[in-house]
């Protein structure tokens, strides 16, 4: 029996900005290109019209904050390999949404930050 997912989410990525400096290439491969691989798999498997894709993004996109509080129009200014990789992921999701009419969205999450993290 063939099983076809209806929702796919990009959640399992390296998410420690401090460590991303030591593992910059790995971070780019997993967090940035990993998202492209998921989107390309959706397209290659012919699932464009049947799958909803959610990319879990990060407040690290804003990096050097240009305004407080951040909003949808706040410019991105990532300051780590992690933030830069997630910025690529953000824009590749936008690109696939517009190029292929794929239901693909980004969620910029703030709730996972803590002084004890990374």
The first five atom37 places (N, CA, C, CB, O) and aatype in JSON, in Angstrom:
{
  "aatype": [20, 20, 20, 20, 20, 20, 20, 20, 20, 20, 20, 20, 20, 20, 20, 20, 20, 20, 20, 20, 20, 20, 20, 20, 20, 20, 20, 20, 20, 20, 20, 20, 20, 20, 20, 20, 20, 20, 20, 20, 20, 20, 20, 20, 20, 20, 20, 20, 20, 20, 20, 20, 20, 20, 20, 20, 20, 20, 20, 20, 20, 20, 20, 20, 20, 20, 20, 20, 20, 20, 20, 20, 20, 20, 20, 20, 20, 20, 20, 20, 20, 20, 20, 20, 20, 20, 20, 20, 20, 20, 20, 20, 20, 20, 20, 20, 20, 20, 20, 20, 20, 20, 20, 20, 20, 20, 20, 20, 20, 20, 20, 20, 20, 20, 20, 20, 20, 20],
  "atom_mask": [
    [1, 1, 1, 1, 1],
    [1, 1, 1, 1, 1],
    [1, 1, 1, 1, 1],
    [1, 1, 1, 1, 1],
    [1, 1, 1, 1, 1],
    [1, 1, 1, 1, 1],
    [1, 1, 1, 1, 1],
    [1, 1, 1, 1, 1],
    [1, 1, 1, 1, 1],
    [1, 1, 1, 1, 1],
    [1, 1, 1, 1, 1],
    [1, 1, 1, 1, 1],
    [1, 1, 1, 1, 1],
    [1, 1, 1, 1, 1],
    [1, 1, 1, 1, 1],
    [1, 1, 1, 1, 1],
    [1, 1, 1, 1, 1],
    [1, 1, 1, 1, 1],
    [1, 1, 1, 1, 1],
    [1, 1, 1, 1, 1],
    [1, 1, 1, 1, 1],
    [1, 1, 1, 1, 1],
    [1, 1, 1, 1, 1],
    [1, 1, 1, 1, 1],
    [1, 1, 1, 1, 1],
    [1, 1, 1, 1, 1],
    [1, 1, 1, 1, 1],
    [1, 1, 1, 1, 1],
    [1, 1, 1, 1, 1],
    [1, 1, 1, 1, 1],
    [1, 1, 1, 1, 1],
    [1, 1, 1, 1, 1],
    [1, 1, 1, 1, 1],
    [1, 1, 1, 1, 1],
    [1, 1, 1, 1, 1],
    [1, 1, 1, 1, 1],
    [1, 1, 1, 1, 1],
    [1, 1, 1, 1, 1],
    [1, 1, 1, 1, 1],
    [1, 1, 1, 1, 1],
    [1, 1, 1, 1, 1],
    [1, 1, 1, 1, 1],
    [1, 1, 1, 1, 1],
    [1, 1, 1, 1, 1],
    [1, 1, 1, 1, 1],
    [1, 1, 1, 1, 1],
    [1, 1, 1, 1, 1],
    [1, 1, 1, 1, 1],
    [1, 1, 1, 1, 1],
    [1, 1, 1, 1, 1],
    [1, 1, 1, 1, 1],
    [1, 1, 1, 1, 1],
    [1, 1, 1, 1, 1],
    [1, 1, 1, 1, 1],
    [1, 1, 1, 1, 1],
    [1, 1, 1, 1, 1],
    [1, 1, 1, 1, 1],
    [1, 1, 1, 1, 1],
    [1, 1, 1, 1, 1],
    [1, 1, 1, 1, 1],
    [1, 1, 1, 1, 1],
    [1, 1, 1, 1, 1],
    [1, 1, 1, 1, 1],
    [1, 1, 1, 1, 1],
    [1, 1, 1, 1, 1],
    [1, 1, 1, 1, 1],
    [1, 1, 1, 1, 1],
    [1, 1, 1, 1, 1],
    [1, 1, 1, 1, 1],
    [1, 1, 1, 1, 1],
    [1, 1, 1, 1, 1],
    [1, 1, 1, 1, 1],
    [1, 1, 1, 1, 1],
    [1, 1, 1, 1, 1],
    [1, 1, 1, 1, 1],
    [1, 1, 1, 1, 1],
    [1, 1, 1, 1, 1],
    [1, 1, 1, 1, 1],
    [1, 1, 1, 1, 1],
    [1, 1, 1, 1, 1],
    [1, 1, 1, 1, 1],
    [1, 1, 1, 1, 1],
    [1, 1, 1, 1, 1],
    [1, 1, 1, 1, 1],
    [1, 1, 1, 1, 1],
    [1, 1, 1, 1, 1],
    [1, 1, 1, 1, 1],
    [1, 1, 1, 1, 1],
    [1, 1, 1, 1, 1],
    [1, 1, 1, 1, 1],
    [1, 1, 1, 1, 1],
    [1, 1, 1, 1, 1],
    [1, 1, 1, 1, 1],
    [1, 1, 1, 1, 1],
    [1, 1, 1, 1, 1],
    [1, 1, 1, 1, 1],
    [1, 1, 1, 1, 1],
    [1, 1, 1, 1, 1],
    [1, 1, 1, 1, 1],
    [1, 1, 1, 1, 1],
    [1, 1, 1, 1, 1],
    [1, 1, 1, 1, 1],
    [1, 1, 1, 1, 1],
    [1, 1, 1, 1, 1],
    [1, 1, 1, 1, 1],
    [1, 1, 1, 1, 1],
    [1, 1, 1, 1, 1],
    [1, 1, 1, 1, 1],
    [1, 1, 1, 1, 1],
    [1, 1, 1, 1, 1],
    [1, 1, 1, 1, 1],
    [1, 1, 1, 1, 1],
    [1, 1, 1, 1, 1],
    [1, 1, 1, 1, 1],
    [1, 1, 1, 1, 1],
    [1, 1, 1, 1, 1],
    [1, 1, 1, 1, 1],
    [1, 1, 1, 1, 1]
  ],
  "atom_positions": [
    [[0.83, -1.17, 0.0], [0.0, 0.0, 0.0], [0.88, 1.24, 0.0], [-0.95, -0.01, 1.2], [1.88, 1.3, 0.72]],
    [[0.53, 2.23, -0.8], [1.28, 3.47, -0.92], [0.66, 4.52, 0.0], [1.3, 3.97, -2.38], [-0.55, 4.74, -0.04]],
    [[1.49, 5.16, 0.82], [1.03, 6.2, 1.71], [1.53, 7.55, 1.21], [1.5, 5.94, 3.16], [2.71, 7.69, 0.89]],
    [[0.65, 8.53, 1.15], [1.02, 9.85, 0.67], [0.72, 10.88, 1.75], [0.27, 10.19, -0.65], [-0.44, 11.03, 2.14]],
    [[1.73, 11.6, 2.23], [1.49, 12.6, 3.28], [0.7, 13.8, 2.75], [2.81, 13.07, 3.87], [0.78, 14.13, 1.57]],
    [[-0.05, 14.43, 3.64], [-0.76, 15.65, 3.25], [-0.08, 16.89, 3.81], [-2.21, 15.58, 3.72], [-0.29, 18.0, 3.32]],
    [[0.75, 16.7, 4.85], [1.47, 17.81, 5.44], [2.92, 17.4, 5.7], [0.79, 18.28, 6.75], [3.19, 16.3, 6.18]],
    [[3.83, 18.31, 5.38], [5.25, 18.07, 5.62], [5.8, 19.31, 6.3], [6.03, 17.75, 4.28], [5.51, 20.43, 5.89]],
    [[6.6, 19.11, 7.35], [7.18, 20.24, 8.06], [8.68, 20.1, 8.19], [6.56, 20.39, 9.43], [9.2, 19.01, 8.41]],
    [[9.37, 21.22, 8.06], [10.81, 21.24, 8.25], [11.14, 21.69, 9.66], [11.49, 22.17, 7.23], [11.19, 22.88, 9.93]],
    [[11.35, 20.72, 10.57], [11.59, 21.03, 11.98], [12.95, 20.54, 12.49], [10.5, 20.42, 12.82], [13.52, 21.16, 13.38]],
    [[13.47, 19.47, 11.95], [14.63, 18.81, 12.55], [15.94, 19.32, 11.94], [14.54, 17.31, 12.36], [16.49, 18.72, 11.03]],
    [[16.41, 20.45, 12.47], [17.61, 21.06, 11.95], [18.53, 21.47, 13.08], [17.26, 22.27, 11.08], [18.12, 21.54, 14.24]],
    [[19.78, 21.74, 12.75], [20.72, 22.27, 13.73], [20.22, 23.66, 14.13], [22.19, 22.34, 13.15], [20.02, 24.51, 13.26]],
    [[20.02, 23.9, 15.4], [19.4, 25.16, 15.8], [20.15, 25.89, 16.9], [18.0, 24.91, 16.24], [19.54, 26.56, 17.74]],
    [[21.44, 25.78, 16.91], [22.24, 26.49, 17.9], [23.15, 27.49, 17.19], [23.07, 25.5, 18.78], [24.18, 27.09, 16.64]],
    [[22.79, 28.77, 17.19], [23.59, 29.76, 16.46], [25.07, 29.75, 16.83], [23.04, 31.13, 16.69], [25.92, 29.87, 15.96]],
    [[25.39, 29.6, 18.12], [26.78, 29.63, 18.56], [27.57, 28.46, 17.94], [26.87, 29.56, 20.1], [28.68, 28.66, 17.45]],
    [[27.0, 27.27, 17.95], [27.67, 26.09, 17.38], [27.76, 26.19, 15.86], [26.92, 24.81, 17.78], [28.67, 25.61, 15.26]],
    [[26.84, 26.91, 15.23], [26.85, 26.99, 13.78], [28.13, 27.63, 13.24], [25.64, 27.79, 13.3], [28.48, 27.41, 12.08]],
    [[28.83, 28.41, 14.03], [30.1, 28.98, 13.58], [31.17, 27.89, 13.46], [30.57, 30.07, 14.56], [32.03, 27.96, 12.58]],
    [[31.11, 26.88, 14.33], [32.06, 25.77, 14.27], [31.7, 24.78, 13.18], [32.12, 25.07, 15.6], [32.57, 24.08, 12.65]],
    [[30.42, 24.71, 12.84], [29.93, 23.74, 11.86], [29.19, 24.47, 10.74], [29.0, 22.69, 12.53], [28.07, 24.1, 10.39]],
    [[29.81, 25.5, 10.19], [29.13, 26.37, 9.22], [28.67, 25.63, 7.97], [30.05, 27.5, 8.83], [27.54, 25.81, 7.53]],
    [[29.53, 24.79, 7.38], [29.14, 24.08, 6.17], [28.02, 23.08, 6.46], [30.36, 23.36, 5.57], [27.07, 22.97, 5.69]],
    [[28.14, 22.37, 7.56], [27.09, 21.43, 7.95], [25.76, 22.17, 8.18], [27.5, 20.66, 9.23], [24.71, 21.71, 7.74]],
    [[25.83, 23.31, 8.85], [24.64, 24.1, 9.12], [23.97, 24.53, 7.82], [24.99, 25.34, 9.97], [22.75, 24.42, 7.69]],
    [[24.75, 25.0, 6.86], [24.19, 25.41, 5.57], [23.57, 24.23, 4.84], [25.28, 26.04, 4.69], [22.5, 24.35, 4.23]],
    [[24.23, 23.09, 4.91], [23.72, 21.88, 4.22], [22.4, 21.41, 4.83], [24.76, 20.76, 4.29], [21.45, 21.11, 4.11]],
    [[22.35, 21.35, 6.15], [21.16, 20.82, 6.82], [20.03, 21.84, 6.85], [21.51, 20.39, 8.23], [18.91, 21.54, 6.44]],
    [[20.31, 23.05, 7.34], [19.25, 24.03, 7.55], [18.82, 24.73, 6.26], [19.72, 25.07, 8.54], [17.63, 25.02, 6.09]],
    [[19.74, 24.99, 5.36], [19.39, 25.66, 4.11], [19.05, 24.69, 3.0], [20.53, 26.54, 3.67], [17.92, 24.65, 2.53]],
    [[20.03, 23.91, 2.6], [19.83, 22.98, 1.48], [18.89, 21.85, 1.86], [21.19, 22.41, 1.02], [18.21, 21.29, 1.0]],
    [[18.83, 21.5, 3.15], [17.88, 20.48, 3.59], [16.44, 20.86, 3.28], [18.02, 20.24, 5.08], [15.64, 20.01, 2.89]],
    [[16.12, 22.13, 3.45], [14.79, 22.62, 3.1], [14.55, 22.5, 1.6], [14.6, 24.08, 3.55], [13.48, 22.07, 1.17]],
    [[15.55, 22.87, 0.81], [15.43, 22.71, -0.65], [15.2, 21.25, -1.01], [16.7, 23.24, -1.35], [14.39, 20.95, -1.89]],
    [[15.9, 20.35, -0.34], [15.72, 18.91, -0.64], [14.29, 18.45, -0.37], [16.71, 18.07, 0.19], [13.72, 17.7, -1.15]],
    [[13.72, 18.91, 0.74], [12.33, 18.56, 1.04], [11.38, 19.1, -0.02], [11.94, 19.09, 2.43], [10.5, 18.39, -0.5]],
    [[11.56, 20.36, -0.38], [10.7, 20.97, -1.4], [10.86, 20.29, -2.75], [11.0, 22.46, -1.53], [9.88, 20.05, -3.46]],
    [[12.09, 19.99, -3.11], [12.34, 19.32, -4.39], [11.74, 17.92, -4.41], [13.85, 19.25, -4.66], [11.26, 17.46, -5.44]],
    [[11.77, 17.23, -3.27], [11.14, 15.9, -3.18], [9.63, 16.0, -3.39], [11.45, 15.24, -1.81], [9.04, 15.15, -4.06]],
    [[9.02, 17.04, -2.83], [7.58, 17.25, -3.04], [7.3, 17.43, -4.52], [7.08, 18.47, -2.23], [6.36, 16.84, -5.05]],
    [[8.1, 18.24, -5.18], [7.92, 18.51, -6.61], [8.19, 17.25, -7.44], [8.84, 19.65, -7.07], [7.41, 16.9, -8.32]],
    [[9.3, 16.59, -7.16], [9.7, 15.4, -7.93], [8.68, 14.27, -7.8], [11.07, 14.91, -7.47], [8.44, 13.54, -8.76]],
    [[8.09, 14.14, -6.64], [7.1, 13.08, -6.4], [5.7, 13.45, -6.87], [7.06, 12.73, -4.93], [4.76, 12.68, -6.7]],
    [[5.55, 14.61, -7.46], [4.26, 15.03, -7.97], [3.24, 15.37, -6.9], [3.71, 13.96, -8.83], [2.04, 15.18, -7.09]],
    [[3.71, 15.89, -5.77], [2.83, 16.17, -4.65], [2.49, 17.66, -4.5], [3.46, 15.67, -3.38], [1.91, 18.06, -3.49]],
    [[2.84, 18.47, -5.49], [2.64, 19.92, -5.41], [1.21, 20.29, -5.05], [3.02, 20.56, -6.73], [0.98, 21.2, -4.25]],
    [[0.23, 19.6, -5.63], [-1.18, 19.95, -5.41], [-1.82, 19.25, -4.22], [-1.96, 19.64, -6.64], [-2.98, 19.52, -3.91]],
    [[-1.09, 18.36, -3.56], [-1.71, 17.6, -2.48], [-1.03, 17.75, -1.12], [-1.73, 16.17, -2.84], [-1.51, 17.2, -0.13]],
    [[0.08, 18.48, -1.06], [0.84, 18.6, 0.19], [0.88, 20.06, 0.64], [2.27, 18.06, 0.01], [0.97, 20.98, -0.18]],
    [[0.8, 20.25, 1.95], [1.04, 21.54, 2.57], [2.39, 21.46, 3.28], [-0.11, 21.94, 3.56], [2.65, 20.52, 4.03]],
    [[3.24, 22.46, 3.03], [4.59, 22.46, 3.59], [4.75, 23.62, 4.56], [5.64, 22.55, 2.47], [4.42, 24.76, 4.25]],
    [[5.27, 23.32, 5.75], [5.54, 24.33, 6.78], [7.03, 24.32, 7.11], [4.7, 24.08, 8.05], [7.59, 23.28, 7.45]],
    [[7.66, 25.48, 7.0], [9.07, 25.63, 7.35], [9.16, 26.36, 8.69], [9.84, 26.4, 6.24], [8.77, 27.52, 8.8]],
    [[9.68, 25.68, 9.7], [9.89, 26.32, 11.0], [11.13, 27.2, 10.91], [10.05, 25.25, 12.14], [12.25, 26.7, 10.83]],
    [[10.92, 28.48, 10.91], [12.02, 29.42, 10.82], [12.34, 29.96, 12.21], [11.69, 30.56, 9.84], [11.91, 29.39, 13.21]],
    [[13.09, 31.04, 12.28], [13.64, 31.48, 13.56], [13.78, 33.0, 13.63], [14.98, 30.83, 13.8], [13.93, 33.67, 12.62]],
    [[13.72, 33.5, 14.84], [13.97, 34.93, 15.06], [15.41, 35.3, 14.71], [13.66, 35.3, 16.51], [15.73, 36.48, 14.58]],
    [[16.28, 34.3, 14.57], [17.67, 34.56, 14.18], [17.76, 35.17, 12.77], [18.48, 33.25, 14.22], [18.81, 35.68, 12.39]],
    [[16.67, 35.13, 12.0], [16.65, 35.81, 10.7], [16.89, 37.31, 10.89], [15.3, 35.57, 9.98], [17.51, 37.95, 10.04]],
    [[16.4, 37.85, 11.99], [16.53, 39.28, 12.24], [17.92, 39.64, 12.75], [15.49, 39.74, 13.24], [18.38, 40.76, 12.54]],
    [[18.59, 38.7, 13.42], [19.97, 38.88, 13.85], [20.21, 40.21, 14.54], [20.89, 38.76, 12.69], [19.82, 40.41, 15.69]],
    [[20.87, 41.12, 13.83], [21.11, 42.46, 14.35], [19.82, 43.24, 14.18], [22.33, 43.18, 13.62], [19.54, 43.8, 13.11]],
    [[19.05, 43.27, 15.23], [17.68, 43.8, 15.18], [17.67, 45.25, 14.71], [17.02, 43.69, 16.56], [18.41, 46.1, 15.23]],
    [[16.83, 45.53, 13.74], [16.7, 46.87, 13.18], [15.56, 47.66, 13.83], [16.48, 46.79, 11.69], [15.53, 48.89, 13.75]],
    [[14.62, 46.94, 14.49], [13.53, 47.61, 15.18], [12.92, 46.66, 16.21], [12.45, 48.09, 14.18], [12.98, 45.44, 16.06]],
    [[12.35, 47.24, 17.25], [11.72, 46.46, 18.31], [10.31, 47.01, 18.5], [12.55, 46.53, 19.66], [10.14, 48.22, 18.64]],
    [[9.31, 46.16, 18.5], [9.37, 44.72, 18.22], [9.49, 44.46, 16.72], [8.13, 44.01, 18.79], [9.21, 45.34, 15.91]],
    [[9.91, 43.26, 16.36], [9.99, 42.9, 14.95], [8.57, 42.63, 14.43], [10.9, 41.66, 14.75], [7.68, 42.21, 15.16]],
    [[8.4, 42.89, 13.14], [7.13, 42.62, 12.48], [7.42, 42.1, 11.07], [6.23, 43.89, 12.44], [8.58, 41.94, 10.7]],
    [[6.4, 41.85, 10.3], [6.59, 41.25, 8.97], [7.42, 42.11, 8.04], [5.26, 40.97, 8.34], [8.01, 41.59, 7.09]],
    [[7.48, 43.41, 8.27], [8.24, 44.3, 7.4], [9.64, 44.59, 7.92], [7.49, 45.59, 7.23], [10.4, 45.31, 7.26]],
    [[10.01, 44.06, 9.07], [11.35, 44.27, 9.62], [12.38, 43.59, 8.72], [11.45, 43.72, 11.08], [12.22, 42.42, 8.39]],
    [[13.43, 44.3, 8.32], [14.45, 43.69, 7.45], [15.21, 42.56, 8.16], [15.43, 44.75, 6.96], [15.46, 42.62, 9.36]],
    [[15.57, 41.55, 7.39], [16.39, 40.47, 7.92], [17.85, 40.91, 7.94], [16.22, 39.17, 7.09], [18.3, 41.62, 7.04]],
    [[18.58, 40.47, 8.96], [20.0, 40.82, 9.11], [20.67, 39.72, 9.92], [20.18, 42.22, 9.8], [21.14, 39.98, 11.03]],
    [[20.72, 38.48, 9.38], [21.28, 37.36, 10.16], [22.75, 37.59, 10.51], [21.13, 36.05, 9.38], [23.51, 38.17, 9.73]],
    [[23.12, 37.13, 11.7], [24.49, 37.35, 12.19], [25.2, 36.05, 12.55], [24.46, 38.24, 13.4], [26.17, 36.07, 13.31]],
    [[24.75, 34.93, 12.0], [25.4, 33.64, 12.25], [25.17, 32.75, 11.03], [24.86, 32.96, 13.56], [24.25, 33.0, 10.25]],
    [[26.0, 31.72, 10.87], [25.74, 30.76, 9.78], [24.35, 30.14, 9.89], [26.8, 29.66, 9.79], [23.71, 29.86, 8.87]],
    [[23.89, 29.92, 11.12], [22.55, 29.39, 11.32], [21.5, 30.35, 10.77], [22.29, 29.11, 12.81], [20.61, 29.95, 10.02]],
    [[21.6, 31.61, 11.14], [20.64, 32.61, 10.66], [20.68, 32.75, 9.15], [20.92, 33.96, 11.29], [19.64, 32.88, 8.51]],
    [[21.89, 32.72, 8.56], [22.02, 32.83, 7.1], [21.43, 31.61, 6.4], [23.5, 33.0, 6.72], [20.79, 31.74, 5.36]],
    [[21.65, 30.42, 6.96], [21.09, 29.2, 6.37], [19.57, 29.21, 6.44], [21.65, 27.95, 7.08], [18.9, 28.82, 5.49]],
    [[19.04, 29.65, 7.57], [17.59, 29.73, 7.71], [17.0, 30.81, 6.8], [17.21, 30.02, 9.17], [15.86, 30.69, 6.35]],
    [[17.78, 31.86, 6.52], [17.33, 32.88, 5.57], [17.21, 32.28, 4.16], [18.29, 34.08, 5.56], [16.25, 32.57, 3.44]],
    [[18.19, 31.46, 3.77], [18.08, 30.75, 2.49], [16.83, 29.87, 2.48], [19.35, 29.89, 2.23], [16.09, 29.86, 1.49]],
    [[16.6, 29.15, 3.57], [15.42, 28.29, 3.65], [14.14, 29.11, 3.51], [15.42, 27.51, 5.0], [13.21, 28.72, 2.81]],
    [[14.11, 30.25, 4.18], [12.94, 31.13, 4.1], [12.65, 31.5, 2.64], [13.16, 32.4, 4.94], [11.52, 31.38, 2.18]],
    [[13.69, 31.96, 1.93], [13.47, 32.44, 0.56], [13.24, 31.31, -0.43], [14.66, 33.26, 0.12], [12.55, 31.52, -1.43]],
    [[13.79, 30.13, -0.2], [13.53, 29.02, -1.12], [12.09, 28.55, -0.96], [14.52, 27.85, -0.87], [11.48, 28.09, -1.93]],
    [[11.54, 28.65, 0.24], [10.11, 28.34, 0.44], [9.26, 29.34, -0.33], [9.75, 28.38, 1.96], [8.31, 28.95, -1.02]],
    [[9.58, 30.63, -0.23], [8.85, 31.65, -0.98], [8.95, 31.37, -2.48], [9.4, 33.07, -0.66], [7.96, 31.46, -3.21]],
    [[10.16, 31.02, -2.94], [10.37, 30.74, -4.36], [9.52, 29.57, -4.84], [11.84, 30.45, -4.62], [8.89, 29.66, -5.89]],
    [[9.5, 28.47, -4.1], [8.7, 27.3, -4.5], [7.21, 27.62, -4.46], [9.01, 26.1, -3.58], [6.45, 27.17, -5.31]],
    [[6.8, 28.4, -3.48], [5.38, 28.78, -3.39], [4.97, 29.56, -4.64], [5.12, 29.63, -2.12], [3.92, 29.29, -5.23]],
    [[5.79, 30.51, -5.03], [5.46, 31.35, -6.18], [5.68, 30.66, -7.52], [6.26, 32.62, -6.13], [4.9, 30.85, -8.45]],
    [[6.74, 29.86, -7.62], [7.05, 29.21, -8.9], [6.14, 28.03, -9.21], [8.49, 28.74, -8.89], [5.8, 27.81, -10.37]],
    [[5.73, 27.28, -8.18], [4.98, 26.04, -8.4], [3.57, 26.07, -7.81], [5.74, 24.88, -7.83], [2.85, 25.08, -7.87]],
    [[3.19, 27.21, -7.23], [1.88, 27.33, -6.59], [1.7, 26.28, -5.49], [0.76, 27.2, -7.63], [0.6, 25.77, -5.27]],
    [[2.78, 25.97, -4.82], [2.77, 25.03, -3.7], [2.28, 25.74, -2.45], [4.19, 24.41, -3.47], [2.65, 26.89, -2.2]],
    [[1.45, 25.07, -1.66], [1.08, 25.61, -0.35], [2.3, 25.44, 0.54], [-0.2, 24.88, 0.25], [2.54, 24.36, 1.08]],
    [[3.07, 26.5, 0.68], [4.33, 26.46, 1.44], [4.43, 27.74, 2.26], [5.57, 26.29, 0.5], [4.34, 28.84, 1.72]],
    [[4.62, 27.59, 3.57], [4.66, 28.75, 4.45], [5.85, 28.67, 5.39], [3.35, 28.86, 5.25], [6.38, 27.6, 5.68]],
    [[6.26, 29.84, 5.86], [7.3, 29.98, 6.87], [6.68, 30.47, 8.15], [8.43, 30.93, 6.41], [5.81, 31.35, 8.12]],
    [[7.09, 29.93, 9.27], [6.69, 30.46, 10.57], [7.94, 30.92, 11.29], [5.92, 29.4, 11.41], [8.85, 30.12, 11.53]],
    [[8.02, 32.19, 11.63], [9.19, 32.71, 12.34], [8.92, 32.57, 13.84], [9.48, 34.21, 11.95], [8.12, 33.31, 14.41]],
    [[9.62, 31.62, 14.45], [9.38, 31.26, 15.84], [10.31, 32.02, 16.78], [9.56, 29.77, 16.03], [11.51, 32.14, 16.52]],
    [[9.76, 32.51, 17.86], [10.52, 33.2, 18.9], [10.52, 32.41, 20.19], [9.96, 34.6, 19.14], [11.36, 32.66, 21.05]],
    [[9.62, 31.48, 20.35], [9.38, 30.85, 21.64], [10.42, 29.84, 22.09], [8.08, 30.19, 21.6], [10.27, 29.26, 23.17]],
    [[11.45, 29.6, 21.33], [12.44, 28.61, 21.73], [13.75, 29.25, 22.21], [12.73, 27.67, 20.58], [14.76, 28.56, 22.35]],
    [[13.74, 30.53, 22.47], [14.94, 31.22, 22.92], [15.01, 31.24, 24.44], [14.98, 32.65, 22.36], [14.0, 31.36, 25.12]],
    [[16.22, 31.14, 24.95], [16.43, 31.15, 26.39], [17.9, 31.49, 26.67], [16.04, 29.79, 27.03], [18.76, 31.15, 25.87]],
    [[18.19, 32.14, 27.8], [19.59, 32.41, 28.15], [20.4, 31.12, 28.35], [19.66, 33.26, 29.42], [21.62, 31.13, 28.21]],
    [[19.72, 30.01, 28.68], [20.41, 28.75, 28.91], [20.65, 27.97, 27.62], [19.62, 27.89, 29.88], [21.3, 26.93, 27.64]],
    [[20.15, 28.45, 26.51], [20.22, 27.72, 25.24], [21.54, 28.02, 24.55], [19.04, 28.08, 24.33], [21.95, 29.17, 24.44]],
    [[22.22, 26.96, 24.07], [23.41, 27.06, 23.23], [24.44, 27.98, 23.76], [23.05, 27.48, 21.9], [25.49, 28.14, 23.14]]
  ]
}
